[in-house]
């Protein structure tokens, strides 16, 4: 009996049955062949022996065993590497948790001491003589007075004193008990989590803290974090006004920073900051910042028009070196002057959760994204784009949208007169910087002579619509909001030439094809290319492209993320898709103002098509701020950019207003349909459609006829409502050569991750895997003859490509009132996402 080595792959078996090691030349040849083809077929292995004379004395079976062992070792190596990485993460996380435990114990001791002190103080007060009413009034008035501190010295020596004080306060927040931290809702620490995230409770302003591990050297981490505009899209600019070295090797910098406003309803913020970079005794790097307020003998910047001066309390980054990278503590503590915004927006400026999502966690996610890119050696994706280039494109989209949304005059934007209604604001920009590169063919060959850019923007309040759910629908069903009969025909009517509408409706464009580019930033962002397919006849065909491409950025699609802002930003791109292509970003931003209080399923997808039909174009969104309890509010901001010729600005502005108003009306209808409060029963138009009632009766009657039992117990509820609420996924398919879905109940829509408006675009072949298709093909004749068939369990796919397992399925023929086959109905029992 022959023996073989599986340990190192360097052994060979000769004809005499003795164990012989491979020669170095043979190992080298096999390794080279392995990298070319890790799993060769039998014919390929025989071909290898013929092509490599050095392997001629080895049997084909032994070659097969060598490749099996080599694949086994490769798998073991990858698993060992993965386990080492997980072990490092767990060790670092354990260290963080131990530090957090120590901090909490100190906080408990402090609270126990304060509790005893206040209890004693209360007892002493009760025994003391009561004050007169006059004295009480004076005393109370004195407590309300805010002490006025003298101005701080901002000379070099004074700045060093402020810097050291900032460092101490920051460290007391990052690792001490200066702020009472509570765990961020929905965040649980673990090896796969972003880290430990906490928000403040009961402190001045808003504050958030995060601790995590990244596989980057501390100096690289500091370099990235200090370059805030490169990763924080809300940061418009940071100007370094002065740099002062310190005796201990540190650096003091005086900064002026501007932050974009997130919506048209608020004003942008700016800060005058001191930033102190130093090294602690244990070798950790610290970057801490605070606002310079109430100072003298030093730098000062007067109030800037269109900005509100906000305050940064001691904040910063603590970076500790560790095995495999760095442990990072991030603290953000701001006073955003919430008094300066409309009352409806104040929750946004008073929310530590929002600060954590937008700033603190974004810093940690960006670091982890860059670390991932480094570990993958910047390998290009299937589009030939390296991760860093894709990250830069997404950054340009986000910043470009913020620029259009804010419309600062120093960037060339000026306000155009309205048409008597101030719901849509129009800005125009003819500056050379804005127009640089726009004479390139930005719409897939469409010749552009644009010398002006218009931006139409508006904001509206939404009630009880999860931002992630609305954003997902806007992304998947562009025709529901972009199809507004304003296309190239109306542009040609006013002789605009190459004026393009940002939603993707240029000419007779039909369906969209989503081509993913990359999941980025801890899978919180999706960068993709949208191919808008032109159908039918396009006017001026010598100029019009057959297809159009959009670069699109989506983030905030996780419905379980608390306080997450949802964005859908897109821009027309040239077919060549150059990294430095000019971009005119447009899109939507949905910001939650209140937490979701209802118990709706995160996978809830309603019958939007029927709801839109019944609601009609006149559906209006309530703006009552005192809505019923459980209502969650959010503010949606829309900004669309239009490239045009300067002498046609007024005509383009008219079209832009009409376009944006049409989009707003469409979004309001979509939001109304998606709102769970539209109908108290949670079921929308199917209950009021006669055709739907008739189909439900056919489904119920045919099931009982062929299987001999009722599909469900028919009680006081209508058959349609019982069918709609059935726990198993029930869906109907047309009797065509390529069957497509024509109806599904709520569970079926959830399983397919779609809506009735898009259901007819999904074919049965796309959903079933090969095993399911073969089973259905085998049983199809039985279904048509016998009337039903029971199918084995398996795995299918949703419309989003997610695998779905089901225990078993039943298929039956549905007959109409004339006893003719109408469709085939499927019921997938005990389904779940894998």
Secondary structure, DSSP 8 states (H G I E B T S, - for coil): ------SSS-EEE-TTS-EEE--HHHHHHHHHHHHH-TT--HHHHHHHHHH-GGGTTS-HHHHHHHHHHHHHHHHHHHHHHHHHHHHHHHHHHHHHHHHHHHHHHHHHHHHHHHHHHHHHHHHHHHHS----HHHHHHHHHHHH-------EE-SHHHHHHHHHHHHHHHHHHHTSSSS-EEE-TT---STTSS-EEEEESS-SSEEEEEEEEESS-HHHHHHHHH-GGGT-TTEEEEEEEEEEE-TTS-EEEEEEEEE--SSTTS-EEEEEEEEEEEE-TTS-EEEEEEE--SEESS------TTEEE-EE-SEEEEEEEETTEEEEEEEEEEE--GGGS-GGGHHHHT-HHHHIIIIIHHHHHHHHHHHHHHHTTT---TTS--HHHHHHHHHHHHHHHHHHHH--GGGTEEE---SS-TTSEEEEE--HHHHTTTTS-TTTS------EEEEEEEEEEEES--HHHHHHHHHH-THHHH-SS-SHHHHHHTT--S---TTS-SSSEEEEEEEEEEEETTTTEEEEEEEEEE-S--SSTTTS-SEEEEEEEEE---TTSTT--EEEEEEEE-TT--TT-----EEEEEEESS---S---TT----HHHHHHHH-TT------SS--TT--EEEEEEEEEEEE-GGGHHHHHHHHHHHHHHHHHHHHHHHHHH-TTSSTTS--GGGG-HHHHHHHHHHHHHHHHHHSS-SS---SS-HHHHHHT-SSEEEEE-SSSS-BEEEE-HHHHHHHT--HHHHTT-BHHHHB-HHHHHHHHHHHHHHHHHSEEEEEEEEEE-TTS-EEEEEEEEEEEEE-TTS-EEEEEEEEES-EE-
